[in-house]
Amino acid sequence: MKMTMHIDEALLARVMEKYGLETKTDAVHFALNELDRKARLKAMLKDGLGLPAEEWKDAVYEDYDPVKLRVAEDPKAYEAPRPD
């Protein structure tokens, strides 16, 4: 479908560069697909996949610790330099 749109050119250029999109049409398709994906994911998470609470409890290990899943990083890399 051909249409005329008013799009922020700087925003469009940033998106195209960031995601390696070659055409404006590719960028619009990408953006629409991404918004649709997020909306469907949000709806799926809201509905809880239809699982009762007991199934959710059984799906996670008792000793599950999400902090352990983080990539090992040097925390000092995020500290601001201290003035002398």
DRENVO-10105 format. One record per residue: x, y, z of N, C-alpha, C, O, CB in turn; residue number from 0. Coordinates in nm, 2 decimals, always signed. Glycine has a CB too. Layout:
BEGIN
SITE       nu       nv       nw      cau      cav      caw       cu       cv       cw       ou       ov       ow      cbu      cbv      cbw    nr
SITE        X        Y        Z        X        Y        Z        X        Y        Z        X        Y        Z        X        Y        Z   NUM
...
This chain:
BEGIN
SITE       nu       nv       nw      cau      cav      caw       cu       cv       cw       ou       ov       ow      cbu      cbv      cbw    nr
SITE    +0.09    -0.12    +0.00    +0.00    +0.00    +0.00    +0.09    +0.12    +0.00    +0.19    +0.13    +0.08    -0.10    +0.00    +0.12     0
SITE    +0.06    +0.21    -0.08    +0.14    +0.34    -0.09    +0.07    +0.44    -0.01    -0.06    +0.46    -0.02    +0.16    +0.38    -0.24     1
SITE    +0.14    +0.52    +0.07    +0.08    +0.63    +0.15    +0.19    +0.74    +0.17    +0.31    +0.72    +0.16    +0.03    +0.57    +0.28     2
SITE    +0.13    +0.85    +0.21    +0.22    +0.96    +0.24    +0.22    +0.98    +0.40    +0.11    +0.98    +0.46    +0.17    +1.10    +0.17     3
SITE    +0.34    +0.99    +0.46    +0.35    +1.01    +0.60    +0.45    +1.12    +0.63    +0.54    +1.15    +0.56    +0.39    +0.88    +0.67     4
SITE    +0.42    +1.18    +0.75    +0.52    +1.28    +0.80    +0.59    +1.21    +0.91    +0.54    +1.18    +1.02    +0.44    +1.41    +0.85     5
SITE    +0.72    +1.19    +0.89    +0.81    +1.11    +0.98    +0.93    +1.20    +1.02    +0.99    +1.26    +0.93    +0.85    +0.98    +0.93     6
SITE    +0.96    +1.20    +1.15    +1.08    +1.27    +1.19    +1.20    +1.21    +1.12    +1.24    +1.09    +1.14    +1.10    +1.26    +1.35     7
SITE    +1.27    +1.29    +1.04    +1.38    +1.23    +0.95    +1.50    +1.19    +1.04    +1.56    +1.10    +1.01    +1.42    +1.34    +0.85     8
SITE    +1.53    +1.27    +1.14    +1.64    +1.23    +1.23    +1.62    +1.10    +1.30    +1.71    +1.02    +1.31    +1.67    +1.35    +1.33     9
SITE    +1.50    +1.08    +1.35    +1.46    +0.96    +1.42    +1.47    +0.84    +1.32    +1.52    +0.74    +1.35    +1.32    +0.97    +1.48    10
SITE    +1.41    +0.86    +1.20    +1.42    +0.76    +1.10    +1.56    +0.72    +1.06    +1.59    +0.60    +1.05    +1.34    +0.81    +0.97    11
SITE    +1.65    +0.82    +1.05    +1.79    +0.79    +1.02    +1.86    +0.71    +1.13    +1.93    +0.62    +1.10    +1.86    +0.92    +0.99    12
SITE    +1.83    +0.75    +1.25    +1.89    +0.68    +1.37    +1.85    +0.53    +1.37    +1.93    +0.44    +1.39    +1.85    +0.75    +1.50    13
SITE    +1.72    +0.51    +1.35    +1.67    +0.37    +1.35    +1.73    +0.29    +1.24    +1.77    +0.18    +1.25    +1.51    +0.37    +1.34    14
SITE    +1.73    +0.35    +1.12    +1.79    +0.28    +1.00    +1.93    +0.24    +1.03    +1.97    +0.13    +0.99    +1.77    +0.37    +0.88    15
SITE    +2.01    +0.34    +1.08    +2.15    +0.31    +1.11    +2.17    +0.21    +1.22    +2.25    +0.11    +1.20    +2.22    +0.44    +1.14    16
SITE    +2.09    +0.22    +1.33    +2.11    +0.13    +1.44    +2.08    -0.01    +1.41    +2.14    -0.10    +1.46    +2.01    +0.18    +1.56    17
SITE    +1.97    -0.03    +1.32    +1.93    -0.17    +1.29    +1.97    -0.21    +1.15    +1.93    -0.32    +1.11    +1.78    -0.17    +1.31    18
SITE    +2.05    -0.14    +1.09    +2.10    -0.18    +0.95    +1.99    -0.19    +0.85    +2.00    -0.28    +0.76    +2.17    -0.31    +0.97    19
SITE    +1.89    -0.10    +0.86    +1.78    -0.11    +0.76    +1.82    -0.02    +0.64    +1.87    +0.09    +0.65    +1.65    -0.05    +0.82    20
SITE    +1.79    -0.08    +0.52    +1.84    -0.01    +0.40    +1.74    +0.09    +0.34    +1.78    +0.18    +0.27    +1.87    -0.12    +0.29    21
SITE    +1.61    +0.07    +0.37    +1.51    +0.16    +0.31    +1.42    +0.21    +0.42    +1.40    +0.16    +0.53    +1.43    +0.09    +0.20    22
SITE    +1.35    +0.32    +0.38    +1.25    +0.38    +0.48    +1.14    +0.28    +0.50    +1.08    +0.27    +0.61    +1.20    +0.51    +0.42    23
SITE    +1.10    +0.21    +0.39    +0.99    +0.11    +0.40    +1.03    +0.00    +0.50    +0.95    -0.04    +0.58    +0.96    +0.05    +0.27    24
SITE    +1.16    -0.04    +0.49    +1.21    -0.14    +0.59    +1.20    -0.09    +0.73    +1.16    -0.17    +0.82    +1.35    -0.18    +0.55    25
SITE    +1.23    +0.03    +0.75    +1.23    +0.09    +0.88    +1.08    +0.10    +0.94    +1.06    +0.07    +1.06    +1.29    +0.23    +0.88    26
SITE    +0.99    +0.13    +0.86    +0.85    +0.14    +0.90    +0.80    +0.00    +0.93    +0.73    -0.02    +1.03    +0.76    +0.21    +0.79    27
SITE    +0.83    -0.10    +0.84    +0.79    -0.23    +0.87    +0.85    -0.29    +1.00    +0.78    -0.35    +1.08    +0.83    -0.33    +0.75    28
SITE    +0.98    -0.26    +1.02    +1.04    -0.30    +1.14    +0.98    -0.24    +1.26    +0.95    -0.31    +1.36    +1.19    -0.26    +1.13    29
SITE    +0.95    -0.11    +1.26    +0.89    -0.05    +1.37    +0.75    -0.10    +1.40    +0.71    -0.13    +1.52    +0.88    +0.10    +1.35    30
SITE    +0.67    -0.12    +1.30    +0.54    -0.18    +1.32    +0.54    -0.32    +1.37    +0.46    -0.35    +1.46    +0.46    -0.18    +1.19    31
SITE    +0.63    -0.40    +1.32    +0.64    -0.54    +1.37    +0.69    -0.54    +1.51    +0.64    -0.62    +1.59    +0.74    -0.62    +1.28    32
SITE    +0.78    -0.45    +1.55    +0.83    -0.44    +1.69    +0.72    -0.40    +1.78    +0.71    -0.46    +1.89    +0.95    -0.35    +1.69    33
SITE    +0.64    -0.30    +1.75    +0.53    -0.26    +1.83    +0.43    -0.37    +1.85    +0.38    -0.39    +1.96    +0.46    -0.14    +1.77    34
SITE    +0.40    -0.44    +1.74    +0.31    -0.55    +1.75    +0.36    -0.66    +1.83    +0.29    -0.72    +1.91    +0.28    -0.61    +1.61    35
SITE    +0.49    -0.69    +1.82    +0.55    -0.80    +1.90    +0.54    -0.77    +2.05    +0.51    -0.85    +2.13    +0.70    -0.82    +1.86    36
SITE    +0.58    -0.64    +2.08    +0.57    -0.60    +2.22    +0.43    -0.61    +2.28    +0.41    -0.65    +2.39    +0.62    -0.46    +2.24    37
SITE    +0.33    -0.56    +2.20    +0.19    -0.57    +2.25    +0.15    -0.71    +2.27    +0.08    -0.74    +2.37    +0.10    -0.50    +2.15    38
SITE    +0.18    -0.80    +2.18    +0.14    -0.94    +2.19    +0.21    -1.01    +2.31    +0.15    -1.08    +2.38    +0.17    -1.02    +2.07    39
SITE    +0.34    -0.97    +2.33    +0.41    -1.03    +2.45    +0.35    -0.98    +2.58    +0.33    -1.05    +2.67    +0.56    -0.99    +2.44    40
SITE    +0.32    -0.85    +2.58    +0.26    -0.79    +2.70    +0.12    -0.86    +2.73    +0.09    -0.89    +2.85    +0.24    -0.64    +2.68    41
SITE    +0.04    -0.88    +2.63    -0.09    -0.95    +2.65    -0.06    -1.09    +2.70    -0.14    -1.14    +2.78    -0.17    -0.95    +2.52    42
SITE    +0.03    -1.16    +2.64    +0.06    -1.30    +2.68    +0.11    -1.30    +2.82    +0.06    -1.39    +2.90    +0.17    -1.36    +2.59    43
SITE    +0.19    -1.21    +2.87    +0.24    -1.21    +3.00    +0.13    -1.17    +3.10    +0.12    -1.22    +3.21    +0.36    -1.11    +3.02    44
SITE    +0.04    -1.08    +3.06    -0.07    -1.04    +3.14    -0.17    -1.16    +3.17    -0.22    -1.18    +3.28    -0.15    -0.93    +3.08    45
SITE    -0.19    -1.24    +3.06    -0.27    -1.36    +3.07    -0.21    -1.47    +3.14    -0.27    -1.57    +3.18    -0.32    -1.40    +2.94    46
SITE    -0.08    -1.46    +3.17    +0.00    -1.57    +3.24    +0.00    -1.70    +3.17    +0.02    -1.80    +3.23    -0.07    -1.59    +3.37    47
SITE    -0.01    -1.70    +3.04    +0.00    -1.82    +2.96    -0.11    -1.92    +2.99    -0.11    -2.03    +2.95    +0.13    -1.88    +2.97    48
SITE    -0.21    -1.88    +3.07    -0.31    -1.96    +3.11    -0.28    -2.07    +3.22    -0.35    -2.16    +3.24    -0.37    -2.03    +2.99    49
SITE    -0.16    -2.05    +3.28    -0.12    -2.15    +3.38    -0.17    -2.11    +3.52    -0.16    -2.00    +3.55    +0.03    -2.16    +3.38    50
SITE    -0.22    -2.21    +3.59    -0.25    -2.18    +3.73    -0.13    -2.16    +3.82    -0.02    -2.20    +3.78    -0.34    -2.30    +3.79    51
SITE    -0.14    -2.10    +3.93    -0.03    -2.06    +4.02    +0.06    -2.18    +4.05    +0.18    -2.17    +4.06    -0.08    -2.00    +4.15    52
SITE    +0.00    -2.30    +4.08    +0.07    -2.42    +4.11    +0.17    -2.46    +4.00    +0.28    -2.50    +4.03    -0.02    -2.53    +4.15    53
SITE    +0.12    -2.44    +3.88    +0.21    -2.48    +3.76    +0.33    -2.38    +3.75    +0.44    -2.42    +3.72    +0.13    -2.48    +3.63    54
SITE    +0.30    -2.25    +3.78    +0.41    -2.15    +3.78    +0.51    -2.19    +3.89    +0.63    -2.18    +3.86    +0.35    -2.01    +3.80    55
SITE    +0.46    -2.23    +4.01    +0.56    -2.26    +4.11    +0.64    -2.38    +4.08    +0.76    -2.39    +4.10    +0.48    -2.29    +4.24    56
SITE    +0.58    -2.48    +4.01    +0.65    -2.60    +3.97    +0.75    -2.57    +3.86    +0.84    -2.65    +3.83    +0.55    -2.71    +3.93    57
SITE    +0.73    -2.46    +3.78    +0.81    -2.43    +3.67    +0.95    -2.37    +3.71    +1.03    -2.35    +3.62    +0.74    -2.34    +3.57    58
SITE    +0.96    -2.33    +3.83    +1.08    -2.26    +3.88    +1.14    -2.34    +3.99    +1.08    -2.39    +4.08    +1.04    -2.11    +3.93    59
SITE    +1.28    -2.35    +3.98    +1.35    -2.43    +4.08    +1.33    -2.36    +4.21    +1.33    -2.23    +4.22    +1.50    -2.44    +4.04    60
SITE    +1.33    -2.44    +4.32    +1.31    -2.38    +4.45    +1.42    -2.29    +4.49    +1.40    -2.19    +4.56    +1.30    -2.50    +4.56    61
SITE    +1.55    -2.32    +4.45    +1.66    -2.23    +4.49    +1.70    -2.13    +4.38    +1.81    -2.09    +4.37    +1.78    -2.32    +4.52    62
SITE    +1.60    -2.10    +4.29    +1.62    -2.01    +4.18    +1.66    -1.87    +4.23    +1.60    -1.82    +4.32    +1.49    -2.00    +4.10    63
SITE    +1.77    -1.82    +4.18    +1.82    -1.69    +4.22    +1.85    -1.61    +4.09    +1.96    -1.63    +4.03    +1.95    -1.70    +4.31    64
SITE    +1.77    -1.51    +4.05    +1.79    -1.44    +3.93    +1.92    -1.36    +3.93    +1.97    -1.33    +3.82    +1.67    -1.35    +3.90    65
SITE    +1.97    -1.32    +4.04    +2.09    -1.25    +4.05    +2.21    -1.33    +4.00    +2.30    -1.27    +3.94    +2.12    -1.20    +4.20    66
SITE    +2.21    -1.46    +4.02    +2.31    -1.55    +3.97    +2.32    -1.55    +3.82    +2.42    -1.59    +3.76    +2.30    -1.68    +4.03    67
SITE    +2.21    -1.52    +3.76    +2.20    -1.53    +3.61    +2.27    -1.41    +3.54    +2.29    -1.42    +3.42    +2.06    -1.53    +3.57    68
SITE    +2.30    -1.30    +3.61    +2.36    -1.19    +3.55    +2.50    -1.22    +3.50    +2.57    -1.31    +3.56    +2.37    -1.07    +3.65    69
SITE    +2.54    -1.16    +3.40    +2.68    -1.18    +3.35    +2.78    -1.12    +3.45    +2.76    -1.01    +3.50    +2.69    -1.12    +3.21    70
SITE    +2.88    -1.20    +3.47    +2.98    -1.15    +3.56    +3.05    -1.02    +3.51    +3.10    -1.02    +3.40    +3.09    -1.26    +3.59    71
SITE    +3.04    -0.91    +3.58    +3.09    -0.79    +3.54    +3.17    -0.73    +3.66    +3.15    -0.76    +3.77    +2.98    -0.69    +3.49    72
SITE    +3.26    -0.64    +3.62    +3.34    -0.57    +3.73    +3.25    -0.45    +3.77    +3.24    -0.36    +3.70    +3.48    -0.53    +3.67    73
SITE    +3.20    -0.46    +3.90    +3.12    -0.35    +3.94    +3.19    -0.21    +3.94    +3.12    -0.11    +3.94    +3.06    -0.38    +4.08    74
SITE    +3.32    -0.21    +3.95    +3.39    -0.09    +3.95    +3.38    -0.01    +3.82    +3.41    +0.11    +3.82    +3.54    -0.11    +3.99    75
SITE    +3.35    -0.09    +3.72    +3.34    -0.02    +3.59    +3.22    +0.08    +3.58    +3.22    +0.17    +3.50    +3.32    -0.13    +3.48    76
SITE    +3.13    +0.07    +3.68    +3.02    +0.16    +3.68    +3.03    +0.27    +3.79    +2.94    +0.35    +3.80    +2.89    +0.08    +3.71    77
SITE    +3.13    +0.26    +3.86    +3.15    +0.36    +3.97    +3.21    +0.49    +3.91    +3.29    +0.49    +3.82    +3.24    +0.31    +4.08    78
SITE    +3.16    +0.60    +3.96    +3.21    +0.73    +3.91    +3.35    +0.76    +3.97    +3.37    +0.72    +4.09    +3.11    +0.85    +3.95    79
SITE    +3.44    +0.82    +3.90    +3.57    +0.84    +3.96    +3.56    +0.94    +4.07    +3.48    +1.04    +4.07    +3.67    +0.90    +3.85    80
SITE    +3.64    +0.92    +4.18    +3.63    +1.00    +4.30    +3.74    +1.11    +4.28    +3.85    +1.09    +4.25    +3.65    +0.92    +4.43    81
SITE    +3.69    +1.23    +4.32    +3.79    +1.34    +4.31    +3.90    +1.33    +4.42    +3.87    +1.28    +4.53    +3.72    +1.48    +4.32    82
SITE    +4.02    +1.36    +4.39    +4.13    +1.35    +4.49    +4.13    +1.46    +4.59    +4.21    +1.47    +4.68    +4.26    +1.35    +4.42    83
